């Protein structure tokens, strides 16, 4: 039972990392004018991704210094998610054994 909870948490962390990667790629495509933001679907999809990722980025953006036009908060969040997944796997392994 407890191992299943750890698996669900690992899955949620993995989904969050995929969302962050997708948001970064789409923001690059918008910045290089590959994707047109006048489309209603694209605009609503970008808004949904921003609503999902902004609460994760906000505390990190307060801590990180300003690097100009480069935002390193997605990289920091991905590193924190990776560390959390490693820690969860270690705790789950210790509880199973």
MMTF fields as JSON, N, C-alpha, C and O atoms, coordinates in Angstrom:
{
  "mmtfVersion": "1.0.0",
  "mmtfProducer": "UNKNOWN",
  "numBonds": 387,
  "numAtoms": 388,
  "numGroups": 97,
  "numChains": 1,
  "numModels": 1,
  "chainsPerModel": [1],
  "groupsPerChain": [97],
  "chainIdList": ["A"],
  "bondAtomList": [4, 2, 8, 6, 12, 10, 16, 14, 20, 18, 24, 22, 28, 26, 32, 30, 36, 34, 40, 38, 44, 42, 48, 46, 52, 50, 56, 54, 60, 58, 64, 62, 68, 66, 72, 70, 76, 74, 80, 78, 84, 82, 88, 86, 92, 90, 96, 94, 100, 98, 104, 102, 108, 106, 112, 110, 116, 114, 120, 118, 124, 122, 128, 126, 132, 130, 136, 134, 140, 138, 144, 142, 148, 146, 152, 150, 156, 154, 160, 158, 164, 162, 168, 166, 172, 170, 176, 174, 180, 178, 184, 182, 188, 186, 192, 190, 196, 194, 200, 198, 204, 202, 208, 206, 212, 210, 216, 214, 220, 218, 224, 222, 228, 226, 232, 230, 236, 234, 240, 238, 244, 242, 248, 246, 252, 250, 256, 254, 260, 258, 264, 262, 268, 266, 272, 270, 276, 274, 280, 278, 284, 282, 288, 286, 292, 290, 296, 294, 300, 298, 304, 302, 308, 306, 312, 310, 316, 314, 320, 318, 324, 322, 328, 326, 332, 330, 336, 334, 340, 338, 344, 342, 348, 346, 352, 350, 356, 354, 360, 358, 364, 362, 368, 366, 372, 370, 376, 374, 380, 378, 384, 382],
  "bondOrderList": [1, 1, 1, 1, 1, 1, 1, 1, 1, 1, 1, 1, 1, 1, 1, 1, 1, 1, 1, 1, 1, 1, 1, 1, 1, 1, 1, 1, 1, 1, 1, 1, 1, 1, 1, 1, 1, 1, 1, 1, 1, 1, 1, 1, 1, 1, 1, 1, 1, 1, 1, 1, 1, 1, 1, 1, 1, 1, 1, 1, 1, 1, 1, 1, 1, 1, 1, 1, 1, 1, 1, 1, 1, 1, 1, 1, 1, 1, 1, 1, 1, 1, 1, 1, 1, 1, 1, 1, 1, 1, 1, 1, 1, 1, 1, 1],
  "groupList": [{"groupName": "UNK", "atomNameList": ["N", "CA", "C", "O"], "elementList": ["N", "C", "C", "O"], "formalChargeList": [0, 0, 0, 0], "bondAtomList": [1, 0, 2, 1, 3, 2], "bondOrderList": [1, 1, 2], "singleLetterCode": "X", "chemCompType": "L-PEPTIDE LINKING"}],
  "groupTypeList": [0, 0, 0, 0, 0, 0, 0, 0, 0, 0, 0, 0, 0, 0, 0, 0, 0, 0, 0, 0, 0, 0, 0, 0, 0, 0, 0, 0, 0, 0, 0, 0, 0, 0, 0, 0, 0, 0, 0, 0, 0, 0, 0, 0, 0, 0, 0, 0, 0, 0, 0, 0, 0, 0, 0, 0, 0, 0, 0, 0, 0, 0, 0, 0, 0, 0, 0, 0, 0, 0, 0, 0, 0, 0, 0, 0, 0, 0, 0, 0, 0, 0, 0, 0, 0, 0, 0, 0, 0, 0, 0, 0, 0, 0, 0, 0, 0],
  "groupIdList": [1, 2, 3, 4, 5, 6, 7, 8, 9, 10, 11, 12, 13, 14, 15, 16, 17, 18, 19, 20, 21, 22, 23, 24, 25, 26, 27, 28, 29, 30, 31, 32, 33, 34, 35, 36, 37, 38, 39, 40, 41, 42, 43, 44, 45, 46, 47, 48, 49, 50, 51, 52, 53, 54, 55, 56, 57, 58, 59, 60, 61, 62, 63, 64, 65, 66, 67, 68, 69, 70, 71, 72, 73, 74, 75, 76, 77, 78, 79, 80, 81, 82, 83, 84, 85, 86, 87, 88, 89, 90, 91, 92, 93, 94, 95, 96, 97],
  "secStructList": [7, 2, 2, 2, 2, 2, 2, 2, 2, 2, 2, 2, 2, 2, 2, 2, 2, 2, 2, 2, 2, 2, 2, 2, 2, 2, 2, 2, 2, 2, 2, 6, 6, 1, 1, 7, 6, 6, 1, 2, 2, 2, 2, 2, 2, 2, 2, 2, 2, 2, 2, 2, 2, 2, 2, 2, 2, 2, 2, 2, 2, 2, 2, 1, 7, 7, 7, 6, 6, 7, 7, 7, 2, 2, 2, 2, 2, 2, 2, 2, 2, 2, 2, 2, 2, 2, 2, 2, 2, 2, 2, 2, 2, 2, 2, 2, 7],
  "xCoordList": [0.826, 0.0, 0.87, 0.662, 1.843, 2.715, 3.583, 3.87, 3.998, 4.799, 3.981, 4.523, 2.686, 1.813, 1.712, 1.657, 1.688, 1.645, 2.916, 2.865, 4.057, 5.317, 5.339, 5.886, 4.753, 4.685, 3.809, 4.143, 2.691, 1.81, 2.519, 2.419, 3.232, 3.988, 5.076, 5.303, 5.737, 6.756, 6.133, 6.711, 4.967, 4.277, 3.888, 4.047, 3.381, 3.013, 4.225, 4.144, 5.332, 6.553, 7.044, 7.533, 6.915, 7.319, 6.413, 6.895, 5.108, 4.175, 4.495, 4.475, 4.791, 5.175, 6.425, 6.516, 7.383, 8.593, 8.284, 8.856, 7.387, 6.996, 6.277, 6.483, 5.439, 4.72, 5.703, 5.552, 6.702, 7.702, 8.496, 8.751, 8.884, 9.626, 8.761, 9.24, 7.503, 6.598, 6.394, 6.367, 6.249, 6.058, 7.288, 7.159, 8.465, 9.697, 9.817, 10.165, 9.536, 9.629, 8.603, 8.922, 7.388, 6.35, 6.671, 6.399, 7.244, 7.598, 8.708, 8.718, 9.641, 10.659, 10.032, 10.401, 9.078, 8.413, 7.625, 7.56, 7.034, 6.323, 7.321, 7.069, 8.438, 9.435, 10.027, 10.347, 10.176, 10.736, 9.658, 9.932, 8.441, 7.307, 6.976, 6.515, 7.202, 6.824, 5.352, 4.624, 4.93, 3.531, 2.881, 3.437, 1.71, 0.979, 0.066, -0.779, 0.22, -0.57, -1.93, -2.683, -2.263, -3.599, -4.648, -5.846, -4.204, -5.119, -5.66, -4.895, -6.98, -7.604, -7.132, -6.898, -6.991, -6.539, -5.126, -4.849, -4.246, -2.85, -2.79, -2.055, -3.553, -3.556, -4.079, -3.514, -5.162, -5.697, -4.766, -4.655, -4.088, -3.132, -1.941, -1.486, -1.435, -0.332, -0.754, 0.02, -1.968, -2.465, -2.593, -2.275, -3.054, -3.17, -1.798, -1.619, -0.831, 0.524, 1.113, 1.792, 0.863, 1.351, 0.71, 1.382, -0.581, -1.256, -0.737, -0.721, -0.313, 0.212, 1.626, 1.956, 2.458, 3.871, 4.226, 5.23, 3.443, 3.792, 3.915, 4.836, 3.028, 3.239, 4.535, 5.067, 5.045, 6.325, 7.495, 8.507, 7.352, 8.444, 8.558, 9.662, 7.442, 7.422, 8.403, 9.153, 8.435, 9.404, 10.853, 11.722, 11.112, 12.484, 12.905, 14.063, 11.981, 12.292, 12.601, 13.366, 12.005, 12.329, 13.75, 14.391, 14.244, 15.572, 16.665, 17.71, 16.427, 17.448, 17.669, 16.723, 18.892, 19.142, 18.625, 18.331, 18.518, 18.039, 19.16, 20.236, 18.898, 19.889, 19.539, 19.989, 18.755, 18.341, 17.144, 16.131, 17.248, 16.138, 16.091, 15.197, 17.038, 17.096, 16.473, 16.826, 15.539, 14.858, 15.369, 15.125, 16.07, 16.621, 15.715, 16.073, 14.558, 13.683, 13.161, 13.027, 12.853, 12.456, 13.554, 13.268, 14.805, 15.912, 16.036, 16.265, 15.883, 15.974, 14.822, 15.028, 13.619, 12.477, 12.678, 12.366, 13.194, 13.465, 14.508, 14.382, 15.54, 16.536, 15.926, 16.235, 15.065, 14.405, 13.465, 13.372, 12.774, 11.905, 12.743, 12.363, 13.868, 14.749, 15.285, 15.338, 15.677, 16.158, 15.044, 15.277, 13.835, 12.7, 12.389, 12.059, 12.492, 12.252, 13.307, 12.985, 14.559, 15.617, 15.374, 15.517, 15.008, 14.746, 13.531, 13.553, 12.484, 11.304, 11.635, 11.152, 12.448, 12.839, 13.655, 13.496, 14.525, 15.323, 14.469, 14.664, 13.518, 12.626, 11.756, 11.553, 11.236, 10.396, 11.204, 10.702, 12.445, 13.291, 13.575, 13.586, 13.802, 14.064, 12.841, 12.968, 11.668, 10.441, 10.062, 9.488, 10.367, 10.018, 10.936, 10.49, 12.205, 13.191, 13.093, 13.83],
  "yCoordList": [-1.194, 0.0, 1.258, 2.172, 1.289, 2.451, 2.604, 3.719, 1.478, 1.524, 2.105, 2.811, 1.814, 2.366, 3.88, 4.574, 4.388, 5.839, 6.48, 7.54, 5.841, 6.362, 6.318, 7.217, 5.287, 5.212, 6.319, 6.899, 6.615, 7.682, 9.032, 9.856, 9.265, 10.505, 10.629, 11.712, 9.528, 9.542, 9.857, 10.605, 9.296, 9.576, 11.046, 11.658, 11.621, 13.037, 13.936, 14.918, 13.604, 14.383, 14.262, 15.233, 13.076, 12.888, 13.69, 14.283, 13.71, 14.486, 15.976, 16.685, 16.46, 17.859, 18.191, 19.265, 17.277, 17.551, 17.599, 18.419, 16.732, 16.787, 18.092, 18.67, 18.556, 19.819, 20.978, 21.868, 20.974, 22.047, 22.04, 23.096, 20.858, 20.764, 21.219, 21.938, 20.812, 21.231, 22.739, 23.377, 23.312, 24.752, 25.506, 26.547, 25.002, 25.658, 25.593, 26.589, 24.441, 24.3, 25.184, 25.843, 25.204, 26.032, 27.511, 28.295, 27.902, 29.316, 29.712, 30.84, 28.799, 29.078, 29.211, 30.095, 28.326, 28.391, 29.685, 30.243, 30.159, 31.439, 32.581, 33.522, 32.511, 33.578, 33.701, 34.805, 32.578, 32.609, 32.698, 32.515, 32.978, 33.203, 31.984, 32.131, 30.796, 29.572, 29.268, 28.816, 29.527, 29.336, 30.709, 31.63, 30.837, 32.091, 32.152, 31.275, 33.158, 33.264, 33.911, 34.079, 34.277, 34.82, 33.716, 33.99, 32.48, 31.35, 31.155, 31.168, 30.974, 30.847, 29.596, 29.641, 28.48, 27.255, 27.4, 27.001, 27.96, 28.149, 29.082, 28.824, 30.16, 31.115, 30.479, 30.701, 29.683, 29.039, 27.947, 27.74, 27.241, 26.211, 26.832, 26.304, 27.943, 28.652, 29.192, 29.145, 29.701, 30.209, 29.082, 29.267, 27.915, 26.775, 26.318, 26.02, 26.263, 25.879, 26.9, 26.524, 28.172, 29.213, 29.091, 29.267, 28.792, 28.634, 27.428, 27.431, 26.394, 25.201, 25.443, 25.046, 26.091, 26.194, 27.429, 27.416, 28.472, 29.713, 29.533, 30.099, 28.768, 28.567, 27.837, 27.998, 27.042, 26.375, 27.323, 27.242, 28.223, 29.133, 30.319, 30.803, 30.791, 32.05, 32.079, 33.048, 31.064, 31.137, 31.107, 31.722, 30.401, 30.302, 31.604, 32.009, 32.258, 33.54, 34.615, 35.54, 34.496, 35.453, 35.271, 36.238, 34.048, 33.745, 33.997, 34.56, 33.585, 33.723, 35.184, 35.971, 35.547, 36.912, 37.077, 36.093, 38.303, 38.598, 38.349, 38.939, 37.471, 37.147, 37.789, 37.322, 38.835, 39.48, 38.763, 38.588, 38.349, 37.693, 36.194, 35.535, 35.64, 34.186, 33.817, 34.374, 32.867, 32.413, 31.015, 30.051, 30.92, 29.639, 28.899, 27.814, 29.452, 28.804, 27.444, 26.551, 27.222, 25.867, 24.833, 23.691, 25.223, 24.29, 23.94, 22.784, 24.95, 24.713, 23.814, 22.906, 24.063, 23.227, 21.792, 20.847, 21.622, 20.265, 19.557, 18.361, 20.28, 19.677, 19.288, 18.223, 20.139, 19.819, 18.624, 17.799, 18.529, 17.374, 16.103, 15.057, 16.19, 15.037, 14.592, 13.395, 15.538, 15.215, 14.592, 13.628, 15.138, 14.585, 13.161, 12.308, 12.9, 11.541, 10.566, 9.426, 11.005, 10.141, 9.851, 8.712, 10.88, 10.701, 9.786, 8.931, 9.972, 9.104, 7.66, 6.747, 7.447, 6.086, 5.446, 4.261, 6.232, 5.696, 5.339, 4.297, 6.212, 5.93, 4.725, 3.878, 4.628, 3.496, 2.196, 1.167, 2.244, 1.057, 0.632, -0.562, 1.592, 1.266, 0.685, -0.19, 1.159, 0.65, -0.723, -1.52, -1.013, -2.321, -3.392, -4.498, -3.077, -4.059, -4.149, -4.915],
  "zCoordList": [0.0, 0.0, 0.0, -0.798, 0.903, 1.0, -0.242, -0.676, -0.807, -2.032, -3.182, -4.032, -3.215, -4.258, -4.147, -5.161, -2.942, -2.735, -3.27, -3.894, -3.029, -3.551, -5.076, -5.715, -5.657, -7.114, -7.691, -8.724, -7.03, -7.495, -7.386, -8.294, -6.284, -6.131, -7.199, -7.739, -7.495, -8.54, -9.897, -10.685, -10.173, -11.431, -11.526, -12.583, -10.438, -10.443, -10.669, -11.407, -10.044, -10.258, -11.69, -12.267, -12.264, -13.655, -14.596, -15.561, -14.321, -15.15, -15.042, -16.048, -13.83, -13.671, -14.477, -15.071, -14.499, -15.276, -16.772, -17.491, -17.251, -18.662, -18.983, -20.05, -18.067, -18.273, -18.348, -19.186, -17.484, -17.488, -18.795, -19.374, -19.255, -20.507, -21.677, -22.554, -21.703, -22.778, -22.758, -23.811, -21.568, -21.465, -21.951, -22.595, -21.654, -22.113, -23.631, -24.265, -24.216, -25.671, -26.365, -27.355, -25.861, -26.482, -26.333, -27.242, -25.204, -25.052, -26.027, -26.522, -26.311, -27.323, -28.707, -29.48, -29.015, -30.311, -30.468, -31.563, -29.396, -29.441, -29.597, -30.349, -28.902, -28.976, -30.374, -30.814, -31.08, -32.433, -33.508, -34.694, -33.085, -33.985, -34.838, -35.971, -34.314, -35.007, -34.74, -35.625, -33.504, -33.114, -33.02, -32.42, -33.612, -33.61, -32.391, -32.212, -31.564, -30.333, -30.552, -29.593, -31.777, -32.016, -32.107, -32.047, -32.25, -32.244, -30.83, -29.865, -30.701, -29.378, -28.637, -27.429, -29.357, -28.71, -28.169, -27.038, -28.955, -28.532, -27.334, -26.38, -27.376, -26.269, -24.985, -23.914, -25.079, -23.88, -23.368, -22.159, -24.294, -23.886, -23.166, -22.152, -23.679, -23.018, -21.659, -20.703, -21.569, -20.286, -19.273, -18.098, -19.715, -18.801, -18.319, -17.138, -19.231, -18.822, -17.855, -16.899, -18.089, -17.182, -15.806, -14.789, -15.768, -14.468, -13.708, -12.477, -14.425, -13.763, -13.245, -12.128, -14.051, -13.709, -12.879, -12.167, -12.954, -12.246, -10.729, -10.141, -10.06, -8.609, -8.274, -7.175, -9.2, -8.972, -9.187, -8.49, -10.157, -10.498, -9.55, -9.3, -9.022, -8.267, -7.091, -6.974, -6.212, -5.091, -5.561, -4.942, -6.644, -7.135, -7.806, -7.701, -8.488, -9.124, -8.087, -8.359, -6.895, -5.832, -5.326, -4.915, -5.353, -4.816, -5.854, -5.53, -7.098, -8.147, -8.514, -8.525, -8.81, -9.293, -10.718, -11.396, -11.159, -12.502, -13.51, -13.413, -14.478, -15.498, -16.836, -17.882, -16.815, -18.059, -18.644, -17.966, -19.886, -20.561, -20.38, -20.912, -19.636, -19.466, -18.125, -17.086, -18.168, -16.957, -16.6, -17.326, -15.488, -15.051, -14.076, -13.617, -13.749, -12.781, -13.258, -12.421, -14.554, -14.948, -14.732, -14.371, -14.949, -14.74, -13.264, -12.908, -12.403, -10.963, -10.504, -9.699, -11.01, -10.636, -11.119, -10.394, -12.334, -12.821, -11.976, -11.712, -11.546, -10.656, -9.31, -8.776, -8.761, -7.495, -7.631, -6.721, -8.751, -8.992, -9.112, -8.587, -9.792, -9.93, -8.569, -8.285, -7.737, -6.392, -5.56, -4.832, -5.664, -4.915, -5.364, -4.54, -6.665, -7.154, -6.636, -6.302, -6.568, -6.041, -4.562, -4.118, -3.801, -2.379, -2.149, -1.263, -2.945, -2.82, -3.143, -2.474, -4.155, -4.521, -3.396, -3.105, -2.768, -1.659, -0.455, 0.171, -0.135, 1.002, 0.695, 1.564, -0.526, -0.899, -0.848, -0.395, -1.311, -1.281, 0.161, 0.461, 1.05, 2.451, 3.14, 3.997, 2.775, 3.399, 2.887, 3.629, 1.646, 1.087, 1.641, 1.945, 1.773, 2.263, 3.714, 4.336]
}
